[in-house]
Amino acid sequence: GCTHQYTELTSKEELDHGIMVPLYYIFKEIEVPIVSLAISYLGFEKHYSLGIAVRRASDILNRRAVYLASGDLSHRLTPGAPAGYNLRGEEFDNLLVNLVRTGDFAGLLSIDRDLAESAGECGLRPIISLAGLFNGYDVQTDVLSYEGPFGVGYLVSTVREKAPNRARDLLTDKSME
C-alpha cells in the first residue's frame, strides 16, 4: 500500500530554554522577529532539507536571517553526567566539533547513528539543519568554544557563507522546488 508521511505544524506562544537562553545573550538590546523551529527525530536528510527550505524562504522573501542552532552535544561525558557516563560521548563530541570546525557537512550527514545515540546528544539534528542553509556553498566556520564542565558538551561556533560551490550541494530536494 501507499504510505504517507505527515508533518504537524503547530504554533505556541512560549519558547523553551534551548532557544531562550541563546536569544537572551544575543538579543539583549534589540527586538527582532523570531521563528522558532523544533527539531524532531526524523532522519538527518530531513533536517538538512529543513535548512535548505529556510534558506529558500529567506531568499524568496529577500530577508537576511540569522539561524541559531541550539542543542547540547553529549550528555554522557563524565561519571555523574545527567544521562550517565558513556566513553563514546567524548568520541562523539570530538567528531562533531571537528566536522563543524572544518565545515565538513557531508560528514555530519554520515555520522553513525549508534554513536550519536550512545552519546545521548540532542544537538546533532539542529546542527545538521543549520548545515542545510549552506547547501551548495563554501563556508567559513569558527569554533569559538567547546567545553563539558557538567558532563554535557557545549559547542559555540559561527558559520558564514562564502562562494557558491556545486560540489557542496549534498542534497538537492526536488520536492521543495
C-alpha positions in Angstrom: 0.0 0.0 0.0 0.8 3.6 -0.2 2.3 5.3 2.9 2.2 9.0 3.6 4.4 10.9 6.0 2.7 13.9 7.7 4.4 16.8 9.4 2.5 18.5 12.1 2.8 22.3 12.2 1.9 24.0 15.4 2.2 27.4 16.9 2.9 28.1 20.5 3.4 31.4 22.3 6.1 30.1 24.7 9.7 29.2 23.7 11.8 26.6 25.5 15.1 27.2 27.3 17.0 25.8 24.3 16.1 29.0 22.3 15.5 31.5 25.1 19.0 31.2 26.7 20.9 31.9 23.5 18.5 34.6 22.5 18.8 36.3 25.9 22.6 36.7 25.3 22.4 37.6 21.6 19.5 40.0 21.5 19.5 41.7 24.9 19.3 45.2 23.4 17.3 44.7 20.2 14.0 43.3 19.1 13.8 41.2 16.0 11.2 38.8 14.6 11.8 35.2 15.7 10.7 32.0 14.0 11.3 29.0 16.3 11.5 25.6 14.8 11.5 22.5 17.0 13.6 19.6 15.7 12.2 16.1 15.5 13.8 12.7 15.4 13.2 12.3 11.7 16.3 11.4 9.7 19.4 13.5 9.1 18.4 14.2 5.5 15.0 15.6 6.5 16.7 18.0 8.9 19.2 19.0 6.2 16.2 19.7 3.9 14.7 21.9 6.6 17.8 24.1 6.4 17.5 24.2 2.6 13.8 25.2 3.0 14.7 28.0 5.5 17.3 29.3 3.1 14.9 29.3 0.2 12.3 31.1 2.2 14.8 33.8 3.2 15.9 34.2 -0.4 12.3 34.4 -1.7 11.4 37.0 0.9 14.7 38.8 0.2 15.3 38.9 4.0 18.5 38.5 5.9 18.4 35.8 8.6 20.4 34.5 11.5 19.9 30.8 12.1 20.6 29.7 15.6 21.0 26.0 16.1 20.7 25.2 19.7 21.1 21.9 21.5 23.6 20.1 23.7 26.2 17.7 22.4 26.9 14.5 24.5 25.1 14.3 27.9 27.4 11.4 28.9 30.9 12.9 29.1 31.8 12.1 32.7 30.8 9.8 35.5 27.8 11.6 37.2 26.7 13.2 34.0 22.9 13.8 33.7 22.4 10.8 31.3 25.1 8.6 32.9 28.6 8.0 31.5 29.5 6.5 28.1 33.0 6.5 26.7 31.6 7.2 23.3 30.3 10.6 24.5 33.7 12.2 24.2 34.3 10.4 20.8 31.0 11.9 19.5 31.8 15.4 20.7 35.3 15.4 19.3 34.0 14.2 15.9 31.2 16.8 15.9 33.5 19.7 16.9 36.0 18.7 14.2 33.3 18.4 11.5 32.0 21.9 12.4 35.5 23.3 12.5 36.3 22.0 9.1 32.9 22.7 7.5 32.6 19.0 6.6 28.8 18.9 6.3 28.8 15.7 4.4 30.5 14.2 7.4 27.6 15.4 9.6 25.1 13.5 7.4 27.1 10.3 7.7 27.6 10.3 11.5 27.0 6.8 12.8 23.5 6.8 14.4 24.7 4.3 17.1 27.5 6.7 18.1 25.0 9.6 18.4 22.7 7.5 20.5 25.5 6.3 22.7 26.5 10.0 23.3 23.0 10.9 24.5 23.0 14.1 22.4 20.3 16.5 21.4 22.2 19.0 19.2 23.1 17.0 16.1 19.9 17.5 14.2 19.8 21.3 14.8 23.4 21.5 13.6 22.5 19.4 10.5 19.6 21.7 9.8 22.0 24.7 10.1 24.3 23.0 7.6 21.4 22.7 5.1 21.3 26.5 4.9 24.7 26.4 3.3 23.9 23.6 0.9 25.9 24.4 -2.3 28.2 27.0 -0.7 31.7 27.1 0.7 31.6 28.2 4.3 33.8 29.9 6.8 33.5 28.3 10.3 34.9 29.4 13.6 34.7 27.3 16.7 34.5 29.9 19.5 34.4 27.5 22.4 33.8 23.9 23.4 33.5 22.7 27.0 31.9 20.0 29.0 32.0 21.2 32.6 28.9 19.3 33.8 29.3 16.1 31.8 27.4 17.8 28.9 29.1 19.1 25.8 28.6 22.7 24.8 29.8 24.0 21.4 29.6 27.6 20.3 30.6 28.4 16.7 29.8 30.5 13.7 29.2 29.5 10.1 29.2 32.1 7.4 28.6 31.7 3.7 31.4 32.2 1.2 31.2 31.5 -2.6 28.7 29.1 -4.3 30.2 25.6 -4.9 28.2 23.0 -6.7 30.3 20.2 -5.2 28.9 21.2 -1.8 25.3 20.5 -2.9 24.8 17.5 -0.7 21.1 17.1 -1.0 19.0 18.6 -3.8 15.5 18.0 -2.7 13.4 18.3 -5.9 10.2 18.1 -3.9 10.9 21.6 -2.5 11.5 23.3 -5.8 
